[in-house]
Amino acid sequence: MVLTHEVIKYNLELLEEVKLEFPILADYHLGKVSREAVMSIGFDDIVYFIDYIERIKSSGQSLIYEICPNYRDIKAKVVETSYSTRSKSIFKNKSKNDFIEIFKNQKIHRRYTRGSNSCYTEGLETCEPIIINFLIFNQVDFDTYLLRNRYFTTRLQKPQLFARELKKTQEFVSCFLSYTQDQDFDLRKCNIKSLTNELNSRLKQLMFIEPGLRVKSLVQSKSLTENYEYEVLDSRVNYLGYLEVKIVDNQGHTGYHPYSNFEEKSRERHDIIRELGI
């Protein structure tokens, strides 16, 4: 396959798009929130991509090169990032055509990329971005299945998460931090484990919806009718931390649905009044 920059450009554009939609991802990229905070709510693929981008930057490479990388520079980089004296010696003397053949022939590729082989060359993995750009610019028809990096060949999927819930979460965190600062509250005198466990328990209780309350659907689907009201039978917090409500849907099935698909009627009136400043 002759690869192009199309997929990696798409993935980079998608990353910027989701960072705007979900500011917590932009905060993670800036180092403002922990990896655990974003991984625990369903952003795994995007987090892996951000981590990969940062590793590439720290290695002195780019995901997209404006001009074709020089083969001598690539060869020097592979030698520099490899540990085996034997593999260093091999790649110092490897011709451009022989180097390209590594990515066209599975048997040869395995010789240098299988860890158990004596001529295993770590640099081929470390330098994969610059190598891929080299192959792209030279329009080399090679076996893309040999690549460890999928960001040049596979389009990332946009996270199907709940922007409203994440926005509210960030607002709550900001308010909580502002309150502690305004009150000059010394968190250093708290037990962080006890504090987070207590908050987790109490906040979950505040999230639950009392059975019998009615919620309005915000979506139109086979099981839900937009603007139609449904009675809540129960509620729970799922493993990703989002609230779900148990209702009887249009087809008569009883089950849990994401609360992001609904709005509580009393809450809707409260928000309207607040916006009007009444």
Backbone as JSON, one array per atom type, in Angstrom:
{
  "sequence": "MVLTHEVIKYNLELLEEVKLEFPILADYHLGKVSREAVMSIGFDDIVYFIDYIERIKSSGQSLIYEICPNYRDIKAKVVETSYSTRSKSIFKNKSKNDFIEIFKNQKIHRRYTRGSNSCYTEGLETCEPIIINFLIFNQVDFDTYLLRNRYFTTRLQKPQLFARELKKTQEFVSCFLSYTQDQDFDLRKCNIKSLTNELNSRLKQLMFIEPGLRVKSLVQSKSLTENYEYEVLDSRVNYLGYLEVKIVDNQGHTGYHPYSNFEEKSRERHDIIRELGI",
  "N": [[0.84, -1.2, 0.0], [0.52, 2.22, -0.84], [1.12, 4.76, 1.21], [-0.41, 7.79, 2.53], [-0.58, 11.15, 3.95], [-3.14, 11.51, 4.74], [-4.79, 10.16, 6.7], [-3.46, 10.57, 9.18], [-3.55, 13.34, 9.31], [-6.31, 13.72, 9.48], [-6.77, 12.54, 12.0], [-5.35, 14.25, 13.69], [-6.77, 16.62, 13.31], [-9.24, 15.83, 14.3], [-8.56, 15.44, 16.97], [-8.1, 18.1, 17.84], [-10.66, 19.06, 17.55], [-12.2, 17.53, 19.42], [-10.96, 18.32, 21.73], [-11.84, 20.91, 21.97], [-14.55, 20.47, 22.31], [-14.6, 18.9, 24.58], [-13.24, 20.17, 27.14], [-11.71, 19.06, 29.21], [-9.95, 17.34, 28.04], [-8.2, 19.04, 26.72], [-7.1, 20.22, 28.96], [-5.82, 18.01, 30.02], [-3.88, 17.56, 28.05], [-2.35, 19.78, 28.49], [-1.34, 19.17, 30.88], [-2.78, 19.69, 33.18], [-4.69, 18.11, 34.39], [-4.93, 14.78, 35.72], [-3.89, 11.65, 34.22], [-5.45, 9.49, 34.98], [-7.85, 10.73, 35.55], [-9.03, 11.33, 33.08], [-8.96, 8.92, 31.72], [-10.7, 7.35, 33.15], [-13.26, 8.03, 32.42], [-13.87, 7.32, 29.85], [-12.24, 8.19, 27.7], [-10.19, 6.8, 26.49], [-8.9, 6.11, 23.89], [-8.33, 8.64, 22.78], [-6.67, 9.7, 24.74], [-4.5, 7.93, 24.58], [-3.56, 8.69, 22.1], [-2.81, 11.36, 22.49], [-0.77, 10.93, 24.36], [0.99, 9.54, 22.73], [1.67, 11.5, 20.83], [3.08, 13.29, 22.47], [5.25, 11.69, 23.2], [6.51, 11.42, 20.75], [7.25, 14.06, 20.21], [9.08, 14.46, 22.31], [11.09, 12.83, 21.47], [12.22, 14.19, 19.47], [11.05, 14.12, 16.98], [8.57, 14.54, 14.33], [5.05, 14.24, 13.6], [4.11, 14.85, 11.1], [5.98, 15.67, 8.34], [7.17, 18.43, 6.47], [8.87, 18.34, 4.29], [10.65, 15.72, 2.57], [12.19, 13.49, 4.79], [15.71, 13.18, 5.26], [17.57, 10.37, 4.22], [20.01, 9.66, 5.4], [19.85, 10.99, 7.83], [17.75, 9.62, 9.01], [18.81, 7.04, 9.22], [20.92, 7.55, 10.99], [19.44, 8.27, 13.23], [18.09, 5.91, 13.85], [20.24, 4.26, 14.52], [21.21, 5.68, 16.72], [19.14, 5.39, 18.58], [19.07, 2.72, 19.12], [20.19, -0.15, 20.98], [21.74, -2.44, 20.78], [24.97, -3.45, 19.86], [25.47, -4.9, 17.59], [23.19, -4.44, 15.96], [23.44, -1.7, 15.61], [25.78, -1.6, 14.09], [24.93, -2.93, 11.78], [22.94, -1.21, 10.72], [24.34, 1.14, 10.28], [25.65, 0.67, 7.94], [23.69, 0.08, 6.12], [22.05, 0.17, 3.0], [19.91, 2.51, 1.23], [17.92, 1.25, -0.36], [17.94, -1.34, 0.72], [17.08, -0.75, 3.25], [14.45, 0.16, 2.8], [13.35, -2.23, 1.94], [12.94, -3.64, 4.25], [10.44, -2.93, 5.13], [8.81, -3.96, 3.28], [9.04, -6.62, 3.16], [8.0, -9.2, 5.07], [9.41, -11.22, 6.42], [12.05, -10.23, 6.57], [11.53, -7.93, 8.03], [10.66, -9.0, 10.47], [13.02, -10.03, 11.39], [14.42, -7.88, 12.41], [12.7, -6.74, 14.22], [11.69, -8.49, 16.08], [11.94, -9.21, 19.41], [13.42, -11.36, 20.46], [15.4, -11.92, 18.63], [18.85, -11.73, 17.69], [19.67, -9.52, 16.26], [17.84, -7.6, 16.84], [16.33, -4.43, 16.61], [15.75, -1.65, 18.3], [15.45, 0.96, 17.48], [13.96, 1.04, 15.12], [11.34, 0.95, 15.89], [11.15, 3.15, 17.64], [11.75, 5.23, 15.89], [9.67, 5.25, 14.1], [7.7, 7.25, 13.18], [9.22, 9.18, 11.62], [10.29, 7.45, 9.79], [7.97, 6.49, 8.51], [7.09, 8.86, 7.29], [9.2, 9.2, 5.51], [8.79, 6.97, 3.85], [6.3, 7.66, 2.81], [6.8, 10.07, 1.36], [8.47, 9.05, -0.57], [6.77, 7.48, -1.91], [6.5, 4.71, -1.48], [5.45, 1.45, -1.95], [4.38, -0.41, 0.5], [4.08, -2.86, 3.2], [1.65, -2.08, 5.28], [0.69, -3.36, 7.5], [2.81, -4.12, 8.95], [3.49, -2.04, 10.52], [3.74, -0.64, 13.78], [2.49, 1.55, 14.65], [-0.72, 2.88, 14.5], [-1.89, 5.24, 13.85], [-1.46, 6.43, 11.41], [-2.82, 4.9, 9.67], [-5.37, 4.22, 10.56], [-8.46, 5.69, 11.21], [-9.35, 7.62, 13.98], [-12.11, 7.33, 16.22], [-14.69, 9.6, 17.05], [-15.25, 10.41, 20.42], [-18.12, 9.09, 21.97], [-19.47, 10.59, 24.1], [-20.79, 12.5, 26.89], [-21.24, 15.72, 26.59], [-22.58, 17.68, 28.05], [-22.65, 16.68, 30.7], [-19.92, 16.49, 31.29], [-19.16, 19.16, 31.11], [-20.63, 20.28, 33.22], [-19.41, 18.92, 35.28], [-16.8, 19.97, 35.25], [-17.42, 22.61, 35.89], [-18.37, 22.28, 38.49], [-16.06, 21.35, 39.81], [-14.42, 23.6, 39.49], [-15.89, 25.49, 40.99], [-15.74, 24.3, 43.51], [-12.98, 24.38, 44.04], [-12.59, 27.14, 43.96], [-14.12, 27.91, 46.14], [-12.73, 26.7, 48.32], [-10.38, 28.15, 48.18], [-11.28, 30.79, 48.53], [-12.26, 30.6, 51.09], [-10.0, 30.21, 52.42], [-9.22, 27.63, 53.04], [-7.35, 25.06, 54.39], [-6.31, 22.49, 52.72], [-4.22, 20.79, 53.09], [-4.3, 19.83, 55.59], [-6.06, 17.83, 55.57], [-7.15, 14.39, 55.12], [-6.55, 12.96, 52.18], [-7.47, 10.59, 51.02], [-9.64, 9.81, 52.62], [-11.19, 12.09, 52.26], [-11.81, 12.09, 49.44], [-13.17, 9.66, 49.24], [-15.37, 10.12, 50.87], [-16.56, 12.31, 49.57], [-17.15, 11.09, 47.13], [-19.09, 9.2, 47.87], [-21.15, 10.84, 48.98], [-21.73, 12.61, 46.87], [-22.7, 10.89, 44.91], [-25.1, 10.13, 46.09], [-26.46, 12.54, 45.9], [-26.8, 12.7, 43.2], [-28.69, 10.81, 42.43], [-32.02, 10.19, 41.25], [-35.22, 10.71, 42.47], [-37.57, 8.09, 42.61], [-40.55, 8.14, 40.64], [-40.5, 10.77, 39.85], [-40.79, 12.82, 36.89], [-39.25, 12.87, 33.73], [-38.17, 14.67, 30.84], [-37.73, 13.69, 27.51], [-34.88, 14.35, 25.53], [-34.17, 13.48, 23.11], [-34.88, 11.86, 19.93], [-35.87, 8.7, 19.1], [-36.19, 5.13, 18.41], [-37.01, 4.07, 20.81], [-37.49, 6.26, 22.39], [-39.33, 9.34, 22.61], [-38.99, 12.59, 21.52], [-39.34, 15.33, 23.71], [-41.35, 14.08, 25.09], [-42.67, 12.95, 28.22], [-41.34, 10.83, 30.73], [-41.76, 8.48, 33.39], [-39.62, 8.12, 36.13], [-38.29, 5.15, 37.33], [-36.16, 4.2, 38.72], [-32.7, 4.93, 39.51], [-29.17, 5.04, 38.71], [-25.55, 5.08, 39.0], [-23.33, 4.57, 36.44], [-20.46, 2.48, 35.43], [-18.66, 4.25, 34.3], [-19.17, 6.55, 35.57], [-21.39, 8.06, 34.93], [-24.81, 9.17, 35.19], [-27.67, 7.08, 35.06], [-31.08, 6.46, 34.16], [-33.94, 4.56, 35.02], [-36.59, 3.58, 33.06], [-39.83, 3.06, 31.49], [-39.9, 2.43, 28.16], [-40.95, 3.53, 24.79], [-41.53, 1.16, 23.52], [-42.42, -0.45, 25.45], [-40.49, -1.63, 26.98], [-38.62, -2.12, 29.92], [-35.89, -0.46, 31.22], [-32.5, 0.8, 31.67], [-31.44, 4.09, 30.81], [-29.17, 6.58, 29.49], [-28.92, 9.46, 31.49], [-28.28, 11.76, 30.19], [-29.89, 11.9, 28.02], [-32.16, 13.08, 28.85], [-34.13, 15.59, 30.62], [-34.89, 16.88, 33.74], [-38.09, 17.99, 34.61], [-38.66, 19.96, 36.62], [-36.09, 20.94, 37.04], [-35.57, 22.03, 34.56], [-37.35, 24.23, 34.5], [-36.26, 25.67, 36.59], [-33.74, 26.37, 35.56], [-34.48, 28.02, 33.45], [-35.7, 30.17, 34.8], [-33.49, 31.08, 36.25], [-31.81, 31.94, 34.2], [-33.31, 34.07, 33.29], [-32.95, 35.76, 35.34], [-34.64, 35.99, 37.47]],
  "CA": [[0.0, 0.0, 0.0], [1.22, 3.5, -0.85], [0.47, 5.53, 2.26], [-0.41, 9.26, 2.44], [-0.77, 11.81, 5.23], [-4.57, 11.8, 4.9], [-5.36, 9.65, 7.95], [-2.86, 11.22, 10.34], [-4.09, 14.71, 9.33], [-7.67, 13.61, 9.99], [-6.7, 12.26, 13.44], [-4.9, 15.47, 14.37], [-7.89, 17.57, 13.27], [-10.25, 15.31, 15.23], [-8.08, 15.72, 18.31], [-8.37, 19.51, 18.15], [-12.12, 19.2, 17.64], [-12.7, 16.97, 20.68], [-10.41, 19.13, 22.82], [-12.74, 22.06, 22.1], [-15.84, 20.0, 22.82], [-14.38, 18.37, 25.92], [-12.07, 20.91, 27.65], [-10.89, 18.26, 30.11], [-8.88, 16.76, 27.22], [-7.22, 20.11, 26.53], [-6.42, 20.34, 30.24], [-4.9, 16.86, 30.14], [-2.76, 17.8, 27.12], [-1.53, 20.83, 29.11], [-0.83, 18.66, 32.15], [-3.54, 20.26, 34.3], [-5.43, 17.04, 35.06], [-4.2, 13.52, 35.67], [-4.25, 10.65, 33.21], [-6.53, 8.68, 35.55], [-9.1, 11.5, 35.52], [-9.64, 11.27, 31.75], [-9.1, 7.52, 31.32], [-11.79, 6.71, 33.89], [-14.58, 8.43, 31.93], [-14.1, 6.83, 28.5], [-11.46, 8.87, 26.67], [-8.97, 6.0, 26.34], [-8.23, 6.22, 22.59], [-7.81, 10.0, 22.61], [-5.56, 9.83, 25.68], [-3.36, 7.2, 24.01], [-3.06, 9.48, 20.97], [-2.11, 12.51, 23.08], [0.48, 10.41, 24.92], [1.87, 9.21, 21.6], [2.16, 12.77, 20.28], [4.09, 13.83, 23.39], [6.46, 10.85, 23.09], [7.16, 11.75, 19.48], [7.88, 15.36, 20.4], [10.24, 14.32, 23.2], [12.15, 12.11, 20.75], [12.74, 15.08, 18.44], [10.42, 13.83, 15.7], [7.26, 15.13, 14.04], [4.12, 13.3, 12.96], [4.03, 15.21, 9.69], [7.13, 16.45, 7.86], [6.85, 19.24, 5.3], [9.72, 17.85, 3.2], [11.07, 14.33, 2.79], [13.35, 13.33, 5.68], [16.93, 12.67, 4.63], [17.82, 8.98, 4.63], [21.16, 9.62, 6.31], [19.37, 11.41, 9.15], [16.93, 8.52, 9.54], [19.72, 5.96, 9.58], [21.64, 7.99, 12.19], [18.48, 8.26, 14.33], [17.86, 4.5, 14.18], [21.45, 3.8, 15.2], [21.28, 6.38, 18.0], [18.11, 4.92, 19.52], [19.19, 1.27, 19.28], [21.13, -0.47, 22.05], [22.61, -3.53, 20.39], [26.14, -3.1, 19.06], [25.33, -5.56, 16.3], [22.19, -3.74, 15.15], [24.04, -0.41, 15.26], [26.73, -1.84, 13.0], [24.16, -3.31, 10.59], [22.23, -0.08, 10.13], [25.29, 2.14, 9.83], [26.08, 0.33, 6.58], [22.56, -0.39, 5.3], [21.72, 1.07, 1.89], [18.53, 3.01, 1.2], [17.05, 0.21, -0.92], [17.85, -2.44, 1.69], [16.27, -0.24, 4.36], [13.06, 0.14, 2.35], [12.94, -3.63, 1.82], [12.52, -4.1, 5.58], [9.01, -2.65, 5.28], [8.1, -4.62, 2.18], [9.22, -8.06, 3.33], [7.66, -9.54, 6.45], [10.48, -12.04, 7.0], [13.16, -9.33, 6.91], [11.04, -7.04, 9.08], [10.64, -9.78, 11.71], [14.41, -10.23, 11.8], [14.89, -6.71, 13.16], [11.69, -6.22, 15.17], [11.34, -9.49, 17.09], [12.86, -9.0, 20.53], [14.27, -12.52, 20.73], [16.46, -12.03, 17.63], [20.12, -11.09, 18.09], [19.83, -8.23, 15.58], [16.68, -6.78, 17.16], [16.7, -3.02, 16.52], [14.72, -0.82, 18.94], [15.32, 2.22, 16.77], [12.95, 0.97, 14.07], [10.06, 1.3, 16.52], [11.26, 4.51, 18.16], [11.81, 6.19, 14.78], [8.64, 4.92, 13.11], [7.09, 8.42, 12.51], [10.08, 9.75, 10.58], [10.4, 6.41, 8.76], [6.72, 6.49, 7.75], [7.13, 10.04, 6.42], [10.17, 8.9, 4.46], [8.13, 6.05, 2.92], [5.22, 8.4, 2.16], [7.37, 10.98, 0.36], [9.07, 8.26, -1.66], [5.67, 6.71, -2.5], [6.87, 3.3, -1.41], [4.35, 0.49, -1.77], [4.88, -1.31, 1.54], [3.08, -3.57, 4.0], [1.31, -1.24, 6.44], [0.41, -4.22, 8.65], [4.04, -4.27, 9.72], [3.65, -0.87, 11.38], [3.19, -0.7, 15.13], [1.71, 2.78, 14.79], [-1.97, 2.79, 13.74], [-2.46, 6.56, 13.63], [-1.3, 6.78, 10.0], [-3.62, 3.98, 8.86], [-6.72, 4.02, 11.11], [-9.1, 6.92, 11.69], [-9.9, 7.57, 15.32], [-13.54, 7.6, 16.34], [-15.02, 10.66, 17.99], [-15.85, 9.85, 21.64], [-19.56, 9.25, 22.11], [-19.68, 10.89, 25.51], [-21.82, 13.46, 27.22], [-20.61, 17.04, 26.76], [-23.27, 18.42, 29.12], [-22.22, 16.17, 31.99], [-18.52, 16.85, 31.51], [-19.11, 20.6, 31.35], [-21.11, 20.5, 34.58], [-18.39, 18.4, 36.19], [-15.72, 20.95, 35.31], [-17.95, 23.77, 36.61], [-18.41, 21.93, 39.91], [-14.67, 21.31, 40.3], [-13.96, 25.0, 39.56], [-16.57, 26.11, 42.13], [-15.2, 23.71, 44.74], [-11.63, 24.92, 44.24], [-12.73, 28.57, 44.27], [-14.63, 27.99, 47.51], [-11.66, 26.39, 49.27], [-9.43, 29.26, 48.15], [-11.93, 31.96, 49.12], [-12.4, 30.36, 52.53], [-8.64, 29.96, 52.93], [-9.3, 26.29, 53.65], [-6.07, 24.38, 54.23], [-6.52, 21.08, 52.36], [-3.06, 20.01, 53.53], [-4.61, 19.25, 56.89], [-7.08, 16.79, 55.35], [-6.72, 13.08, 54.61], [-7.09, 13.0, 50.81], [-8.2, 9.34, 50.75], [-10.92, 9.92, 53.31], [-11.94, 13.18, 51.62], [-12.34, 11.67, 48.13], [-14.16, 8.59, 49.46], [-16.58, 10.74, 51.43], [-17.19, 13.09, 48.49], [-17.67, 10.14, 46.15], [-20.32, 8.63, 48.41], [-22.19, 11.86, 49.14], [-22.11, 13.16, 45.56], [-23.54, 9.89, 44.25], [-26.44, 10.22, 46.67], [-27.08, 13.75, 45.37], [-27.08, 12.52, 41.77], [-29.83, 9.93, 42.22], [-33.32, 10.81, 41.02], [-36.27, 10.06, 43.26], [-38.56, 7.36, 41.81], [-41.83, 8.82, 40.52], [-40.32, 12.03, 39.13], [-40.92, 12.7, 35.45], [-38.18, 13.51, 32.97], [-38.51, 14.9, 29.44], [-36.72, 13.19, 26.57], [-34.23, 15.34, 24.67], [-33.8, 12.82, 21.85], [-35.9, 11.12, 19.19], [-35.36, 7.39, 18.69], [-37.24, 4.1, 18.4], [-37.49, 3.82, 22.16], [-37.8, 7.52, 23.08], [-39.95, 10.39, 21.81], [-38.5, 13.89, 21.95], [-40.26, 16.18, 24.49], [-42.31, 13.25, 25.83], [-42.26, 12.75, 29.61], [-41.3, 9.45, 31.22], [-41.63, 8.37, 34.84], [-38.39, 7.46, 36.58], [-38.53, 4.05, 38.25], [-34.95, 4.03, 39.54], [-31.52, 5.56, 38.9], [-27.9, 4.47, 39.15], [-24.35, 5.64, 38.39], [-22.67, 3.46, 35.76], [-19.04, 2.29, 35.74], [-17.9, 5.4, 33.82], [-19.48, 7.69, 36.41], [-22.54, 8.81, 34.42], [-26.11, 8.78, 35.74], [-28.65, 6.41, 34.18], [-32.41, 6.37, 34.76], [-34.73, 3.4, 34.61], [-37.92, 3.99, 32.62], [-40.51, 2.19, 30.51], [-39.79, 3.18, 26.9], [-42.08, 3.5, 23.86], [-41.81, -0.23, 23.12], [-42.87, -1.19, 26.63], [-39.35, -2.28, 27.63], [-38.11, -1.45, 31.11], [-34.44, -0.53, 31.23], [-31.76, 2.02, 32.01], [-31.02, 4.97, 29.71], [-28.32, 7.68, 29.97], [-29.67, 10.66, 31.89], [-27.97, 12.82, 29.23], [-30.98, 11.93, 27.05], [-33.35, 13.62, 29.5], [-34.05, 16.76, 31.48], [-35.94, 16.86, 34.76], [-38.98, 19.13, 34.35], [-38.46, 21.01, 37.62], [-34.77, 21.51, 36.8], [-35.68, 22.84, 33.35], [-37.98, 25.49, 34.9], [-35.3, 26.39, 37.43], [-32.7, 26.93, 34.7], [-35.07, 29.13, 32.68], [-35.87, 31.28, 35.73], [-32.16, 31.59, 36.58], [-31.32, 32.66, 33.04], [-34.06, 35.34, 33.21], [-32.55, 36.6, 36.48], [-35.8, 36.17, 38.37]],
  "C": [[0.88, 1.25, 0.0], [0.47, 4.43, 0.1], [0.54, 7.03, 1.96], [-0.57, 9.83, 3.85], [-2.26, 12.01, 5.57], [-5.1, 11.38, 6.27], [-4.77, 10.36, 9.16], [-3.34, 12.68, 10.44], [-5.51, 14.71, 9.89], [-7.64, 13.41, 11.5], [-6.27, 13.48, 14.24], [-6.02, 16.53, 14.41], [-8.99, 17.13, 14.24], [-9.84, 15.59, 16.67], [-8.37, 17.15, 18.72], [-9.86, 19.74, 18.33], [-12.63, 18.7, 18.99], [-12.13, 17.73, 21.88], [-11.25, 20.39, 23.05], [-14.06, 21.64, 22.72], [-15.74, 19.51, 24.25], [-13.12, 19.02, 26.5], [-11.18, 20.11, 28.58], [-9.73, 17.6, 29.34], [-7.79, 17.79, 26.95], [-6.42, 20.3, 27.81], [-5.42, 19.2, 30.45], [-3.66, 17.08, 29.27], [-1.81, 18.85, 27.69], [-0.96, 20.39, 30.46], [-1.56, 19.17, 33.38], [-4.37, 19.22, 35.05], [-4.69, 15.73, 34.85], [-4.71, 12.6, 34.57], [-5.45, 9.83, 33.69], [-7.87, 9.4, 35.42], [-9.79, 11.4, 34.17], [-9.83, 9.83, 31.27], [-10.35, 6.89, 31.95], [-13.17, 7.06, 33.35], [-14.78, 8.12, 30.44], [-13.33, 7.49, 27.38], [-10.19, 8.1, 26.28], [-8.22, 6.25, 25.03], [-7.62, 7.59, 22.37], [-6.61, 10.23, 23.53], [-4.32, 9.13, 25.14], [-2.73, 8.01, 22.87], [-2.27, 10.7, 21.49], [-0.77, 12.06, 23.65], [1.49, 10.11, 23.82], [2.49, 10.47, 21.0], [3.27, 13.35, 21.15], [5.37, 13.01, 23.35], [7.24, 11.18, 21.83], [7.89, 13.08, 19.6], [9.15, 15.24, 21.24], [11.39, 13.59, 22.53], [12.74, 12.95, 19.62], [12.19, 14.82, 17.05], [9.12, 14.61, 15.53], [6.36, 14.05, 13.45], [4.02, 13.57, 11.47], [5.23, 16.1, 9.34], [6.73, 17.19, 6.58], [7.66, 18.82, 4.07], [10.2, 16.45, 3.56], [12.28, 14.26, 3.72], [14.54, 12.72, 4.93], [17.24, 11.27, 5.14], [18.98, 8.87, 5.6], [20.75, 10.01, 7.73], [18.55, 10.3, 9.82], [17.84, 7.4, 10.04], [20.47, 6.3, 10.87], [20.73, 7.92, 13.42], [18.21, 6.82, 14.78], [19.04, 3.95, 14.96], [21.53, 4.39, 16.61], [20.32, 5.8, 19.03], [18.08, 3.4, 19.66], [20.3, 0.97, 20.29], [22.14, -1.54, 21.66], [23.76, -3.05, 19.5], [26.03, -3.7, 17.67], [24.35, -4.82, 15.41], [22.7, -2.36, 14.74], [24.95, -0.56, 14.05], [26.0, -2.14, 11.69], [23.57, -2.07, 9.92], [23.14, 1.07, 9.73], [25.65, 1.93, 8.37], [24.93, -0.08, 5.66], [22.21, 0.65, 4.24], [20.24, 1.47, 1.95], [17.58, 1.94, 0.7], [16.87, -0.96, 0.04], [16.98, -2.02, 2.88], [14.79, -0.28, 4.0], [12.52, -1.29, 2.3], [12.46, -4.19, 3.15], [11.01, -3.97, 5.74], [8.16, -3.24, 4.15], [8.12, -6.13, 2.34], [9.03, -8.43, 4.8], [8.78, -10.32, 7.15], [11.66, -11.17, 7.44], [12.76, -8.42, 8.06], [11.07, -7.74, 10.43], [12.05, -9.95, 12.27], [14.88, -9.09, 12.7], [13.91, -6.22, 14.23], [11.23, -7.25, 16.2], [12.39, -9.44, 18.19], [13.81, -10.14, 20.8], [15.43, -12.66, 19.75], [17.69, -11.23, 18.05], [20.31, -9.73, 17.43], [18.59, -7.34, 15.75], [17.11, -5.32, 17.27], [15.57, -2.15, 17.07], [14.43, 0.45, 18.15], [14.27, 2.21, 15.68], [11.57, 1.31, 14.63], [10.07, 2.74, 17.0], [11.15, 5.55, 17.05], [10.71, 5.97, 13.74], [8.01, 6.15, 12.45], [7.95, 8.98, 11.38], [10.27, 8.75, 9.44], [9.16, 6.39, 7.89], [6.68, 7.68, 6.8], [8.09, 9.83, 5.26], [9.54, 7.99, 3.4], [7.01, 6.75, 2.15], [5.77, 9.29, 1.04], [7.97, 10.24, -0.83], [8.06, 7.36, -2.36], [5.99, 5.22, -2.58], [5.63, 2.46, -1.15], [4.82, -0.55, -0.76], [3.73, -1.91, 2.35], [2.77, -2.79, 5.27], [0.98, -2.07, 7.67], [1.65, -4.44, 9.51], [4.27, -3.1, 10.67], [3.05, -1.12, 12.76], [2.25, 0.48, 15.37], [0.46, 2.7, 13.91], [-2.52, 4.15, 13.36], [-2.3, 7.07, 12.2], [-2.23, 5.95, 9.1], [-5.07, 3.84, 9.32], [-7.27, 5.33, 11.66], [-9.65, 6.7, 13.1], [-11.39, 7.89, 15.29], [-13.77, 8.71, 17.36], [-15.7, 10.05, 19.22], [-17.34, 10.12, 21.71], [-19.89, 9.46, 23.58], [-20.63, 12.07, 25.68], [-21.22, 14.82, 27.56], [-21.25, 17.81, 27.91], [-22.76, 17.99, 30.49], [-20.77, 16.56, 32.31], [-18.35, 18.33, 31.79], [-19.54, 20.91, 32.79], [-20.08, 20.03, 35.61], [-17.26, 19.4, 36.37], [-16.16, 22.2, 36.07], [-17.97, 23.5, 38.12], [-17.01, 21.94, 40.52], [-14.14, 22.74, 40.47], [-14.57, 25.71, 40.77], [-16.0, 25.6, 43.46], [-13.82, 24.28, 45.05], [-11.68, 26.4, 44.61], [-13.19, 28.76, 45.71], [-13.52, 27.75, 48.54], [-10.63, 27.52, 49.32], [-10.0, 30.5, 48.82], [-12.03, 31.84, 50.64], [-11.05, 30.13, 53.21], [-8.59, 28.62, 53.67], [-8.03, 25.52, 53.35], [-6.28, 22.89, 53.99], [-5.36, 20.2, 52.82], [-3.29, 19.33, 54.87], [-5.68, 18.17, 56.8], [-6.4, 15.47, 54.96], [-7.36, 12.92, 53.24], [-7.9, 11.74, 50.49], [-9.58, 9.38, 51.37], [-11.81, 10.97, 52.64], [-12.58, 12.73, 50.31], [-13.37, 10.57, 48.28], [-15.48, 9.16, 49.96], [-17.32, 11.54, 50.37], [-17.83, 12.16, 47.47], [-19.02, 9.58, 46.6], [-21.45, 9.65, 48.46], [-22.66, 12.43, 47.8], [-22.98, 12.18, 44.79], [-24.97, 9.96, 44.77], [-27.19, 11.44, 46.14], [-27.48, 13.61, 43.91], [-28.36, 11.72, 41.53], [-31.13, 10.71, 42.09], [-34.39, 10.02, 41.77], [-37.27, 9.35, 42.35], [-39.9, 8.09, 41.8], [-41.72, 10.16, 39.83], [-40.39, 11.79, 37.63], [-39.8, 13.48, 34.77], [-38.59, 13.6, 31.5], [-37.38, 14.42, 28.54], [-36.19, 14.33, 25.7], [-33.88, 14.77, 23.31], [-35.0, 12.12, 21.23], [-35.28, 9.81, 18.71], [-36.51, 6.4, 18.68], [-37.86, 3.93, 19.79], [-37.91, 5.09, 22.92], [-38.41, 8.53, 22.11], [-39.53, 11.74, 22.37], [-39.64, 14.7, 22.58], [-41.34, 15.39, 25.24], [-41.77, 13.0, 27.24], [-42.37, 11.28, 30.0], [-41.13, 9.45, 32.73], [-40.37, 7.59, 35.2], [-38.74, 6.39, 37.61], [-37.36, 3.86, 39.21], [-33.81, 4.79, 38.84], [-30.26, 4.94, 39.47], [-26.76, 5.21, 38.46], [-23.6, 4.48, 37.75], [-21.16, 3.46, 36.01], [-18.17, 3.44, 35.24], [-18.22, 6.67, 34.62], [-20.67, 8.53, 35.95], [-23.84, 8.27, 35.01], [-26.97, 8.13, 34.67], [-29.99, 6.34, 34.91], [-33.16, 5.18, 34.17], [-36.14, 3.86, 34.29], [-38.55, 2.87, 31.8], [-40.54, 2.96, 29.21], [-41.01, 2.99, 26.0], [-42.49, 2.08, 23.47], [-42.23, -1.1, 24.29], [-41.75, -1.9, 27.36], [-38.89, -1.44, 28.84], [-36.59, -1.6, 31.14], [-33.82, 0.81, 31.55], [-31.32, 2.77, 30.75], [-30.13, 6.07, 30.28], [-29.18, 8.9, 30.33], [-29.37, 11.83, 30.95], [-29.04, 12.93, 28.16], [-32.22, 12.64, 27.59], [-33.05, 14.94, 30.21], [-35.19, 16.67, 32.47], [-36.79, 18.11, 34.6], [-38.75, 20.26, 35.33], [-37.12, 21.7, 37.43], [-34.79, 22.41, 35.58], [-36.29, 24.2, 33.69], [-37.02, 26.34, 35.72], [-34.23, 27.07, 36.58], [-33.22, 28.12, 33.9], [-35.2, 30.37, 33.56], [-34.52, 31.93, 36.06], [-31.6, 32.42, 35.43], [-32.02, 34.02, 32.89], [-33.7, 36.27, 34.37], [-33.65, 36.85, 37.45], [-35.51, 35.52, 39.73]]
}
